[in-house]
Amino acid sequence: MKELKDTSILMISMDIGLLEASGSGDVIARHQQYAKHLKKLDIIVFGKSNKTENKLAVNFQVYGVGKNIFSFFKAKSLATKLYQKNNYDLIDTQDPHWTGLLGLTLKKKFKTKLEIHFHGDFWQNNIWLNESWKNKFYNFLQSKIVPQVDAIRVVNPRIKEKLITANIYAKKIKVINTPVNEEEFIRAVAEKDILAIKNQYNKKIIFFAGRLVAAKNLIFLLEVVKLLYRKRNDFVLLVAGKGDEQENLVNFVNNNNLEEVVFLLGPQKHQDLVTYFKAAYIHVLLSTNESFGKTIIEAGMTGLATLASKTLGASFIIKDNSTGWLVDINDLDNTVTKLNNLLDSPDEVIQVGNRAKQDFVEHHGQTKTFQKVNDFWQEIINDQL
């Protein structure tokens, strides 16, 4: 039986946080933890970044290939060179689309194992399908790629159920959530740092943290804020993160005179993110599709409750009215009403936040998750699925 310490893995990712330490959350630390148990870990990253390489450990290297029409071919060429040098035991891709296509190409070329991830709710999801013409192409890609892979990791049991219904072999699908370092979020934060944020805005803080991408439904969130601002002016919305939607968000804020209500903070380091969670009144995640919802757990571990849309991920994590609140996707009127009521219910918000902290620390800590990942990799490379 081959051990992980003798195993080399090539990952294909879209997370530029692996190249840029600033604002990368825990993605670097998480993958460094993976590398500790492996002989070799290399990651090829699609995305715009000023860096093309990032050496994160003796056995762990990240390579950037940019984000343009030539990136796929650049990544394929680089992967071929790396494979010839390191003879990887497993290719691990972030999604069943472009990264999955590259993974499948390499699997066939080098006769190696391929694992793909479903970090998003892509399978048989009409909301996601109609978000962009690109998603119709991605849907075609995944329909061809998924049946040919050796293993699939999903972060929600409902996604596994959908794949099984589509005649994907159940044993090769494993439900494993993204590791969340509970110690990072339950730690104490200096009260002066929390007060500094509260005093800066001197209003109740509605907080969003995550990638500024279409799936996070941030224009809808701004529509909610615009209507809520007509009812009251005792709040601000802080948005932490970066992504393709940033320009659209800036334009919406300017065109709707929300400059004194909405503040785009840009990417935040993990330690600063914790301080913002502790300073905030409530966390919001109104995505159109979310297979897990890691920031719900991160916020909850600090004691901050979340109002979320009823995506697969949020519905899996949150017990409605107990460890958070759920609203229908894109239900503008009810979302405004719910958020308005919660702003008038500080005792309820605090109690729900406390319950979320207890529940999430117990059920979503990272130690068990890392072990599940390691066990799954071992099963894959040893033909045990």
N, C-alpha and C positions, 0 to 999 in steps of 0.2 A: 504493500500500500504506500503510495507516494505521499510524503508529508509536505505541509505548506512551506516549511523552511527550505525545501528543495524545489519549490515551485516558482515559476516566473509568469507574470501576468502583464499583458498589454491592455490598457484601458483607452477607450475613445470617448472623449467628453466634449461638452459645450460650455463648461464652467470656467470662464476666464479668471475666476478667483484663484485658481491653481497657479496662474502666472503672476497675478497682482495681489500682493499681500494686503494692501489697503482695501478695506471693505469686503474682504473675502469670507467673513464669518468664520465658521469652524472648518471650512472645507479642507484647508491645508492640514490642520491638526488631525482631522479625521482620516485623511489618506496616509499621513505619516504613521498613524496607528495601524492601518492595514499593512503598510510596508514592513513594519517591525516583524511580522510573522512570515514574510516571504523572502525568497532568494533574490528576486528582482521585481520591481514595479516601475513601469514606464507609462506615461499618459500623454496622448496626443490630444490637443485642445483646439477645437474650431472656435474662433471668436476674435474680435478686434482687441488687440493689446499691443502696447509698446514693447513688450518683452517677447522673445521667441524661445527662450529656455529658462528653466528655473530648477536648480538642483536642490532638492529638499532633504536628501539623506544620501548616504554612501550608495545605497541600492535603489534610489528613488529619484527619477528625473522626469520633468514635464517639458513638453515641446509644443510651441504654438505654431499654427499654420495659417493664421488669419481667417478672414471671412469674406471670400469673394468667389468668383466662378472657377478659379483655379485651385482653391483650397482643397477640394476633395482629391484631386490628382496629386497635389503636393503631399497630402496626408498619406495617400496610398504608396507613393514613392518612399517616403520616410519610414512608414510602417514596414515595408519590404526590407529596407536596409537594417532596421532594428531587429526584425525577426531573424534575418540571416545571422545576426550577431548573437542574439540571446535565445533563440529557439523557444519561444513562449509556449507554456502549457495551456494557456487559456486567454481568449480575447473577451473583454468585458466592455459592453457599450452602454452609453447613457440612455439611449432610446431606440425604438425600432424603426427609425427613419434614416437620416443621413449617416449617423454614427453606426446604426445597425447595418446599413448597406455596405459600408466600408468593412465592418466586422465580418459580414457574410462573404465578401470578396476575399478577405484574408483567410477565412476558414476553408474555403474551397481551394485556395492557392497552396496553403501549407498543411492542409488536413489536420487542423487543430480544433479544439473545443470553442464554442461560442456561447456566451451568456449575454442576454439583452435585459435592459431594465425598462419598466413602465413607471417612471416617476410622475407621469401625468395620466389623466383619464382619457386616453386616446381611442380605446377600442369601443366601437358601437356607441359613440357619443355624438349625437346630432348637433348639440350646441357647439362642441369643439369643431365639428366638421364644417359648420356654417360660419365660423369666425373669419376664415380666410380661404381664398382659392388655393393657397399653398397646402392647406390641410387636406383637401381632396386628393392632392398628389401624394401627401404623406400617408393617407389612408390606403391608397393603392400600394405604396411601398411596403407598409407593415403587413398587408394581406399576403404579400409574396414572401416576406422575410421571416415572419414569426413561425410558420410551419417548419422551417428548415433549421432552426436553432437547437442547441443542446439543452439550454436551460433558460428560464425566465424568472426574473425577480420582480415582484410587484409589492407595492406598499399598502395595498388595501385588499381585503379578501373578496370584495365585490368584483374587482378587476379579474381576479383568479376565476371567479364563477363565470364571468362573461367569456373568458378564454376557453374554459372547459366546455361551455355551451357551443363554442365554435369548433369543437373537436380537437382542441389542443390537449395533449396528454397531460393529465393532472399531476403526475408525479414530478414532472420537470418544472413545475411552477411552484415557487416558494414565496410566501408572504413574509417580508422582512422590512420593517420601517427604517427610515434613515436614522442613524444614531444621533441622539441628543445628549450632550454632556450636562447632566443635571447639576454637577458641582459648579459649573460656570454660571448657572442661572439662580441657584438657591443661595449663593454666597452673599455676604453683606456688602453693601455699597455705602460709601461715606454720605451721610445725610446732607452735608453741604453741597455735594455734587448733584444730588436729587433736587434740593431746593434751588440750586442755580438754574436748572431747567424750568422748574415751576415758576420761579420769579421772572424769568425771561419773558414768558408769555402771559403769566398772571391770569390764566383761564384754564378751564378743564381741557385736557389734552386727549384728543382722539388720535390714535397712533396706528400707522401702517408701516410694516417692515417687510421688504422682499424685493424681488426683481420687478422692474417697471416694464412689464410685458403685457400683451393683450389679454392673456388668460387671467391675469389678476384683476381685470375689469375696473381699472382705475378711473377711467372717464365716468363710468357709472357711479363710482364712489364720489367723484366731484359733483355729479348731478345731485346726489343725496345731500352733500354738504351745502350746495347752492340753495336747495329747498329748505334745509334745516336752518340756514342763516336768515331766512325770511321770518322764521319763528322766534329766533333767539340769537344773541351774540356773545354768549358766555363760554364759547369753546373755540379751539383752533384744531386744525388737522395738520399733523406732522407726518411727512412721507419720507422714509429712509430707504435708500436703494438707488440703483441706476439701471438703465435698460433702454430699449428701443422706443418706449412710449414717452420718454422724458420731454421731448419737444412738444408733443401733443398735450401733455399736462400743463406745460408752461403756457401754451397758447390758450388753453381753456381758462386757466386762472386769470390771465390778463384780459381775455375777452369778456369775462363775467365779473370783473371787479372783485376778485377774491384774494387780492394780494395781502390783505390784513387777516385772512382766515386760514389760508393754505400756505404751508411752508415746505419746500422741497429741500431736504437736508443733504441729499447725496448719499453715497455709501458710508456706512458707519462701521468702525471696528467693533469686534464682538464685545469687548469690555464696555464700550460706550453704549452699545445697543442695550445691554442690561440696565444701565442707568436710565435710559429713556423709557424702558418698560416700567421701571419702578416709579418714574415721575408721571407716567401717563394715567389717565382716568379709565380708559378702555382701549382695547386693541380691536381693529376691524380687518376682516379678510373676506371680501365680497366677490371672490373669483367666479368665473363661469365654469371652470373645471379645475379640480384640485384633487389629486389622488391621495394625498396625505395631509399636508398643511403643517409643516414643521414649525412655522412661527407661532401657530396656536399653542403648541406645546412649550416652546421657549418662553413665550409671554406668560403662560399659565404657571410655569415653574418659578417665575418671579412673583407670582400672586396676582397677575393681571389677567382679567377675564376677556374673552373674545366674543364679538358679534360676527358671525360668519354666515355666508350663503350655504345652502344645503347641497354642497358638492359631496362626492363620495368621501373625500378625505375628512372634511369637517364633520360630516355626519358620523363617521367612524370614531372620531376623537371625542366630540362634544356630546354630553348628555344635556339635552335642551332644558334650559331653566335650572340646571343643577351645576354643571361645570362650564357653562357658556350659553349662548343663545344662537338659534338658527332661524334664518329667514329664507324664503324662496328666492331662487336665482333671478336677478333682474326685476324683482318686485319693488318698484320705486316707492310707491305710497306706503306700503307696510314697513319697508326698511327705514324710511324717514320717521314714521310714527314710533317704531320700536326704539330707534336711537334717541329720539326726543324723550321718550319715557324713561329710558335708562339714564339719561343725563339728569333727570329729576329724582333718581333712586340710588343715591350713593351707598346706602347701607346694603342694598341688594347686590350692587356691583362688587363691593368689598367681600361679602359673604361668598358669592360665586367664585371670585378670584381665589379665595382661600381653599375652597373645595377643589378647584382646578389644580392648584399646586399639589395638594395631597394626592389626588388621583393620577396626575401625569408623572410625578416623581416615582410613584409605585409601578406604573405600567409602561413607561416609555423611556426608562434610563438606558444609557449606552452600553453597559457591560454585557447584558444579555444579547443586545443587538449585534455587537461585534462578534460574539461567539457564534450566533446564528449565521452570520456572513461567512466566517471561517469554516464552519461545518458544511455549508452549502458548497463552497469552493472545493472542499475536499471530496465531497460526493461527486461533483462534476468531473474532476480530473481523474478520479478512480472508477469511472463508469458505473456509479452506484444509483443512478436515476432510472 
